[in-house]
Amino acid sequence: MNDLAGQTCEACRSDAPRVSDAEVAELKTQVPDWQTLTVDDEQRLRRVFKFKNFAEALAFTQRVGDLAEEADHHPALLTEWGKVTVDWWTHKIGGLHRNDFIMAAKTDRVYSS
């Protein structure tokens, strides 16, 4: 099994294919804490991360933001007291791409460090 967190996102074109249901099932095994859901007719990955307070949640949000800037792939981030909700999806294709699973794995790595 490939280590998603060690992979690099590829540039995504607007005509890039979304991952198939079979690919989603396979990739989800590497990011099991993430759920797939549909928001505004677009499939996304979502995970809620828990923290002791707002300061820790805010620091995590910044680290994920830095990660997103580095990869030029940006999530939706909701920072609240004691938790951060992260949604990954590929805006250009209106759904999930392999890049989203790579970024979810990288986000997990940031959380565990």
Sequence and secondary structure as in RCSB ss.txt:
>XXXX:A:sequence
MNDLAGQTCEACRSDAPRVSDAEVAELKTQVPDWQTLTVDDEQRLRRVFKFKNFAEALAFTQRVGDLAEEADHHP
ALLTEWGKVTVDWWTHKIGGLHRNDFIMAAKTDRVYSS
>XXXX:A:secstr
   GGGS      TT     HHHHHHHHTTSTT EEEEETTEEEEEEEEE SSHHHHHHHHHHHHHHHHHHT   
EEEEETTEEEEEE BGGGTB  HHHHHHHHHHHHHHH 
